[in-house]
Amino acid sequence: MSKTVLVLVETVDDYLPLLERAGYRLIRAPSPQLRADAIARHAGEIDAVLTRGPLGLTAGEIATLVNLRIICVIGAGYEQVDLAAAAARGITVTNGAGANAAAVADHALALLLALLRDIPRADASTRRGEWQRVISPSVSGKRLGILGLGAVGLAIAKRASLGFDMPVSYHSRTPRNDAPYTWYDSPLHLADAVDILVVATPGGAGTQHLVDAQVLDALGAEGYLVNIARASVVDTQALAAALAQGRIAGAALDVFDDEPGVSDALKALGNTVLTPHVAGQSPEAARDTVSLVLRNLQAFFAGEPVLTPVHE
């Protein structure tokens, strides 16, 4: 008997046939209304849910899905999945740790280069027929700090260190013995020691506003912030104020508090580069993400350990 997967995500459609060819029945519900309708109509049929961190799955939805056995989250973050409700029902939760790390790291470096070298404004002025040869900072040799050294953080560190001769430091809850980078015991001390701070840590209550006004002040007037993780990790109001007042030099952001909405304060600033939460999106990343979901589903329904479990 085939298993039924409720698909709430909207970014991996081209690779969902991988699941269908493996025998899974898919119910696609990539909008709030379709989601509500699908859960109301098919509550007793759904064995698995495919979601992503910001879309999550609520306690109420988990209670309604009476035959739900596994929740697969694409991407590393799972901040809106009610893990307590899942655990209370014995429902397994997996994530996509590492599946899109290369794409996210590539985008982080692209944002970093665009920000420091002022690429968007240079492009726009050249298209207007202007010839504004503004002197921009070099990237090579800058001191890079990474907040969170998981799969994405490690991929960023490798690119920065080997490609741009950047000394790399990081903050995580505990030092990593397998990483040849300098550990700092707090975001504040890390920010004080670097020129560029990249946010690469998961979202959720445990990382809420780790980057606050104090951290931004420690980063300083010649410092830059890049966030390819979750907007919740950075205090957006404090960031907008620091940018407007010149307390930091610039910020490049791929994530925002109220997506798809973007703060008008951030959009109005000339020292920001903004992209619409696309860091983890590439054909390769989508393929690898769905492949990992498939392997987790196959392992789970075969009674074997899943590859990337998430625990409360």
C-alpha positions in Angstrom: 0.0 0.0 0.0 1.5 3.4 -1.0 2.0 6.1 1.6 0.5 9.6 1.2 2.7 12.7 1.6 1.2 16.1 2.2 3.6 18.6 0.4 3.5 22.1 1.8 6.6 23.4 0.1 6.7 25.3 -3.1 10.3 25.3 -4.2 11.1 21.7 -5.2 8.3 20.9 -7.6 10.6 19.8 -10.5 12.1 17.0 -8.3 8.9 15.7 -6.6 8.5 13.0 -9.3 11.4 11.3 -7.4 9.0 10.6 -4.7 6.2 9.6 -7.0 8.4 7.2 -8.9 9.2 5.6 -5.6 5.5 4.9 -5.0 4.5 7.8 -2.8 1.1 9.5 -3.4 1.5 13.3 -3.1 -1.1 15.8 -2.1 0.3 19.2 -3.1 -0.8 22.2 -0.9 1.7 25.0 -1.4 -0.6 27.9 -0.2 -2.4 28.5 3.1 -5.8 27.9 1.6 -4.8 24.7 -0.2 -3.1 23.6 3.0 -6.2 24.1 5.1 -8.4 22.4 2.5 -6.0 19.4 2.1 -5.8 18.8 5.8 -9.6 19.1 6.2 -10.3 16.7 3.3 -7.5 14.2 3.7 -6.7 14.2 7.4 -7.1 10.4 7.8 -5.0 9.6 4.7 -1.8 11.5 5.3 1.2 9.4 6.5 3.9 12.1 6.1 4.3 15.8 5.7 6.9 17.6 3.7 7.4 21.2 4.9 10.1 23.8 5.6 11.2 25.8 8.6 9.1 28.9 8.2 6.0 26.9 7.0 6.3 24.5 9.9 3.4 22.3 11.2 1.3 23.3 14.1 0.1 21.3 17.1 -3.4 21.7 15.8 -2.5 20.3 12.4 -0.6 17.4 14.0 -3.6 16.6 16.1 -5.9 16.6 13.1 -3.6 14.3 11.0 -4.4 11.2 13.0 -2.3 8.8 10.9 0.7 11.1 10.6 4.0 9.3 11.3 6.8 11.4 10.0 7.5 15.1 9.2 10.2 15.8 6.7 11.6 19.4 6.8 13.6 20.6 3.8 16.5 22.8 4.8 18.3 22.8 8.1 15.8 25.0 10.0 12.6 23.6 11.6 11.6 26.5 13.8 7.8 26.5 13.1 7.4 22.7 13.5 5.8 21.9 16.9 8.4 19.4 18.0 6.7 18.9 21.4 3.4 18.0 19.7 5.2 15.6 17.4 7.2 14.0 20.2 4.0 13.5 22.3 2.5 11.5 19.4 5.8 9.6 18.7 6.1 11.2 15.3 9.5 11.3 13.7 10.9 14.6 12.5 13.8 14.9 10.0 15.4 17.9 8.4 17.5 18.6 5.3 20.8 19.3 7.1 23.6 19.7 4.6 21.5 19.1 1.4 21.6 22.7 0.2 24.8 23.8 2.1 26.8 24.4 -1.1 24.1 26.6 -2.7 23.6 28.6 0.5 27.4 29.1 0.9 27.7 30.1 -2.7 25.0 32.7 -2.2 26.5 34.0 1.0 29.8 34.7 -0.8 27.9 36.3 -3.7 26.1 38.6 -1.2 29.4 39.4 0.6 31.1 40.3 -2.7 28.1 42.3 -4.0 27.9 44.2 -0.7 31.6 45.1 -0.2 32.3 45.8 -3.9 29.0 47.7 -4.3 28.0 45.6 -7.3 24.2 46.4 -7.5 24.7 50.2 -7.5 27.6 50.0 -9.9 25.5 47.9 -12.3 22.4 50.2 -12.0 24.5 53.4 -12.6 26.3 51.9 -15.6 22.9 50.9 -17.1 21.8 54.6 -16.7 24.8 55.7 -18.8 26.8 56.9 -15.9 30.5 56.1 -15.2 30.8 56.2 -11.4 34.1 54.5 -10.5 33.6 54.3 -6.8 36.4 52.8 -4.8 35.2 49.8 -2.8 36.8 47.7 -0.1 38.7 44.5 -1.0 37.3 41.2 0.2 40.5 39.2 0.2 42.2 39.1 3.7 39.2 40.5 5.6 38.5 38.8 8.9 35.4 36.7 8.6 33.2 35.7 11.6 30.5 33.0 11.2 27.7 32.6 13.7 26.9 28.9 13.6 29.4 26.4 12.2 27.1 23.6 10.9 27.2 22.3 7.3 26.5 25.8 5.8 28.9 27.6 8.1 31.7 25.1 7.3 31.0 25.5 3.5 31.2 29.3 3.9 34.4 29.0 5.9 36.0 26.8 3.3 35.2 29.2 0.5 36.4 32.2 2.4 39.6 30.7 3.7 40.8 28.9 0.6 39.3 31.3 -2.0 39.9 34.7 -0.4 42.6 34.2 2.2 40.3 35.3 4.9 41.1 34.4 8.6 37.9 32.7 9.8 36.5 32.7 13.3 33.2 31.4 14.6 30.8 31.2 17.5 28.8 28.1 18.4 27.6 26.7 21.7 30.8 24.6 22.0 34.1 24.6 20.0 34.5 22.1 17.1 37.6 20.1 17.4 37.4 19.2 13.7 37.5 22.8 12.5 40.7 24.7 12.0 39.1 28.1 12.9 39.1 30.3 15.9 36.2 29.9 18.4 34.7 32.8 20.4 32.5 32.2 23.4 29.8 34.7 22.4 28.4 36.6 19.4 29.6 39.8 21.0 33.2 38.7 21.2 33.1 37.3 17.7 31.7 40.5 16.2 34.4 42.6 18.0 37.1 40.5 16.4 36.0 40.4 12.7 35.3 42.7 9.7 32.4 40.7 8.3 29.8 38.7 10.4 27.9 36.0 8.6 24.8 34.6 10.3 24.5 30.8 9.6 22.7 29.5 12.7 19.2 28.0 12.8 16.3 30.1 13.8 14.0 29.5 16.8 13.7 30.6 20.3 17.2 29.7 21.2 18.8 32.0 18.7 16.2 34.9 18.8 18.1 38.2 18.4 21.5 36.8 19.0 22.7 39.7 16.9 21.4 42.8 18.7 22.4 46.4 19.0 25.4 45.5 21.2 26.7 43.0 18.7 26.2 45.4 15.8 28.1 48.1 17.7 30.9 45.6 18.4 31.0 44.9 14.6 31.6 48.6 14.1 31.4 51.3 11.5 33.6 49.5 9.1 31.9 46.1 9.7 29.5 44.2 7.5 26.7 41.8 8.2 25.5 39.0 6.0 22.4 36.9 6.9 21.5 33.7 5.0 20.0 31.9 8.0 16.8 33.2 9.6 15.7 36.8 10.1 14.8 36.1 13.7 18.5 35.7 14.6 19.0 39.5 14.0 17.1 42.3 15.7 15.9 44.0 12.5 15.0 47.3 14.1 18.5 47.5 15.7 20.0 46.6 12.3 18.1 49.3 10.4 19.1 51.9 13.0 22.8 50.8 12.9 22.8 51.0 9.1 21.0 54.4 8.9 23.3 55.9 11.6 26.5 54.5 10.0 27.3 52.3 13.1 28.0 49.5 10.7 29.0 49.8 7.0 26.4 47.6 5.4 24.3 44.5 5.4 23.3 41.8 2.9 20.2 39.9 3.7 18.4 36.9 2.2 15.9 36.5 5.0 13.3 38.8 6.5 10.9 38.9 9.4 7.6 38.9 7.5 8.4 37.2 4.2 7.5 38.0 1.5 7.3 41.5 3.1 10.5 43.4 3.5 11.0 46.3 5.9 10.7 49.7 4.1 13.5 50.9 6.4 15.9 48.3 4.9 14.7 48.9 1.3 15.3 52.7 1.6 19.0 52.3 2.6 21.8 52.5 0.1 24.1 50.2 2.1 22.0 47.1 1.8 21.8 44.2 -0.7 18.5 42.3 -0.5 17.5 39.0 -2.1 14.2 37.1 -1.7 15.2 34.0 0.4 16.8 32.2 -2.5 20.2 31.2 -1.0 19.3 27.6 -0.8 17.6 27.4 -4.2 19.3 25.8 -7.1 18.4 22.8 -9.3 21.2 20.9 -7.7 20.1 21.8 -4.2 16.4 21.0 -4.9 17.4 17.6 -6.3 19.7 16.8 -3.4 17.0 18.0 -0.9 14.3 15.8 -2.3 16.7 12.8 -2.6 17.4 13.2 1.1 13.7 13.3 1.9 13.2 10.1 -0.1 16.0 8.4 1.7 14.5 9.4 5.1 11.1 8.2 4.0 12.4 4.9 2.7 14.4 4.3 5.8 11.5 5.2 8.1 8.9 3.0 6.4 11.3 0.2 6.3 11.7 0.3 10.0 15.3 1.6 9.8 16.9 4.7 11.5 16.3 7.9 9.6 19.4 9.8 8.3 18.8 13.3 9.7 16.6 13.1 12.8 15.5 16.1 14.7 15.0 15.9 18.4 13.0 18.2 20.7 
